[in-house]
């Protein structure tokens, strides 16, 4: 735990707070893994029993808009398509919730291709989405990153290099780099992308030997990469030059309870889904990282 010592964190745990208590009303927010924030400020989370939850901006009211009956992992908002995308690990496919119609249905192009879809990132500029396919913890490294057109066309492997339990993804602001967390290698790699969104070169390790298990990734406006670690319960910050610092840590795994995924709100602060709990945590980011500094 030395690397996650609370006294060394960029943000003291006392400055974090519960954004939404998922036990306060029923149905409960059961162990959320994925989280995304839409342009209108609404927050989206999935549950271990397949419900897709919409939380009002500011963390107030919450409602279940639909359920797959499966296990929802990574979530992303496709603003142009007015929909929310989620990885359903149990069904081994992505699902899409159309906000205008309220319809929740499988994303047909992903059927029968994936083993364990874990994380999804929307690339609006290219008109596509990237998906990590984690397979199993003990499986051999294999090509694990897929690219699917947002218009519903067929997908394909876009990174041929084998990766070991590819998990969280983040896209750089210029779209030239895709970061990938390899959870059980305890490292994060950067993959250069060409104009189409295919790998333009080999993956480069940007941080390894991490003292935690990296899960979700969040790229800040300042170019810092935030790494959600579900064990121990902490978030790391990787500077553009590669230096690794603890952003925030919870030695008691209470306010941060297995934080698997994160998303930035309108002020640039971090919202965390807590897979070990039933709540969403708000972490104010320093202004130097693009946050509110509050």
PENOR-V225437 format. One record per residue. SS is DSSP state (@ for helix, = for strand, . for the rest). PHI is phi in whole degrees, -180 to 180 (none if undefined). NEAR is the number of other C-alpha atoms within 10 Angstrom. Layout:
<<SS,PHI,NEAR> <SS,PHI,NEAR>>
This chain:
<<.,none,13> <@,-60,7> <@,-70,16> <@,-109,22> <.,-57,14> <@,-59,20> <@,-67,12> <@,-98,15> <.,-73,19> <.,-66,16> <.,-121,19> <.,-60,16> <@,-59,19> <@,-63,11> <@,-88,12> <.,-81,19> <=,-151,15> <=,-76,16> <=,-84,16> <=,-152,21> <=,-94,17> <.,-79,21> <.,-99,13> <.,-69,11> <.,-145,11> <.,-109,10> <.,-71,13> <.,-72,18> <.,-86,27> <.,-84,21> <.,45,22> <.,-71,34> <.,-103,29> <.,-97,31> <=,-154,27> <=,-149,27> <=,-119,23> <.,-84,20> <.,-62,12> <.,-85,11> <.,93,15> <.,-67,17> <=,-113,23> <=,-119,27> <=,-136,28> <=,-111,29> <.,-126,23> <.,-73,21> <.,-113,17> <.,92,22> <=,-78,24> <=,-104,27> <=,-107,23> <=,-113,20> <=,-111,20> <.,-62,16> <.,-56,16> <.,94,12> <.,90,18> <.,-81,11> <.,-65,11> <=,-134,22> <=,-143,17> <=,-90,17> <=,-96,14> <=,173,16> <=,-149,19> <.,-97,17> <.,76,14> <.,-104,17> <.,-144,22> <=,-87,30> <=,-108,28> <=,-63,31> <=,-134,31> <=,-145,24> <=,-105,23> <=,-99,23> <.,-64,14> <.,-63,9> <.,-90,14> <.,52,14> <=,-147,20> <=,-115,21> <=,-107,27> <=,-142,31> <=,-88,32> <=,-102,26> <.,-66,24> <.,-68,18> <.,-88,20> <.,56,21> <=,-161,23> <=,-96,28> <=,-123,24> <=,-128,22> <=,-106,23> <=,-84,16> <.,-67,14> <.,-73,9> <.,-99,9> <.,80,11> <=,-87,12> <=,-115,19> <=,-148,15> <=,-61,18> <.,-85,16> <@,-56,14> <@,-64,18> <@,-95,23> <.,-64,13> <.,73,10> <.,-110,15> <.,-105,20> <.,-97,17> <.,-144,24> <=,-62,30> <=,-118,31> <=,-145,33> <=,-136,28> <=,-128,22> <=,-92,23> <=,-111,17> <.,-65,14> <.,-64,8> <.,-89,13> <.,70,15> <=,-147,20> <=,-131,20> <=,-107,25> <=,-132,29> <=,-92,29> <=,-116,27> <.,-76,27> <.,58,22> <.,-115,13> <.,-58,12> <.,-97,9> <.,-71,10> <.,-69,11> <.,-55,17> <=,-157,17> <.,-57,18> <.,-134,25> <=,-111,27> <=,-109,23> <=,-126,24> <=,-125,20> <=,-65,17> <.,-68,20> <.,-82,10> <.,95,12> <.,-69,12> <.,-66,12> <.,-99,18> <=,-156,16> <=,-65,18> <=,-111,20> <=,-128,23> <.,-76,15> <.,-64,16> <.,-65,14> <=,-125,23> <.,-104,22> <.,47,27> <=,-61,31> <=,-126,29> <=,-65,29> <=,-129,28> <=,-151,25> <=,-107,22> <.,-67,18> <.,-60,13> <.,-89,7> <.,74,17> <.,-87,16> <=,-135,20> <=,-113,21> <=,-90,23> <=,-134,29> <=,-90,30> <=,-102,23> <@,-55,23> <@,-86,16> <@,-91,16> <.,54,17> <=,-149,21> <=,-123,28> <=,-120,20> <=,-115,22> <=,-117,21> <=,-72,19> <=,-117,19> <.,-89,13> <.,-62,10> <.,-82,12> <.,104,22> <.,-93,19> <=,-62,21> <.,-103,16> <.,177,14> <.,-72,14> <.,-69,20> <=,-115,12> <=,-72,15> <=,-103,18> <=,-159,16> <.,-138,14> <.,61,10> <.,-65,16> <.,-83,16> <.,-146,23> <.,-99,23> <=,-72,31> <=,-123,31> <=,-79,31> <=,-123,28> <=,-138,23> <=,-95,22> <.,-90,22> <.,-64,15> <.,-84,15> <.,91,16> <.,-82,22> <=,-103,24> <=,-96,27> <=,-119,31> <=,-83,30> <=,-111,27> <.,-85,25> <.,-154,18> <.,-65,22> <.,-77,26> <=,-161,31> <=,-128,31> <=,-100,26> <=,-126,24> <=,-105,20> <.,-71,16> <.,-53,12> <.,-84,9> <.,105,13> <.,-66,11> <=,-110,20> <=,-128,17> <=,-81,21> <=,-80,24> <=,-156,28> <=,-145,29> <.,-129,20> <.,-61,16> <.,-94,10> <.,51,18> <.,-112,12> <.,-70,23> <.,-104,33> <.,-126,28> <.,59,27> <=,-71,32> <=,-92,31> <=,-133,32> <=,-139,31> <=,-154,26> <=,-93,24> <.,-90,23> <.,-64,14> <.,-88,12> <.,87,21> <.,-86,21> <=,-101,21> <=,-110,26> <=,-119,30> <=,-87,30> <=,-108,28> <.,-67,23> <.,-87,19> <.,-136,22> <.,-135,19> <=,-139,24> <=,-113,30> <=,-109,22> <=,-103,23> <=,-122,27> <.,-71,25> <.,-90,24> <.,-60,16> <@,-59,13> <@,-64,11> <@,-100,21> <.,93,18> <.,-92,21> <.,-74,17> <.,72,14> <.,-73,10>>
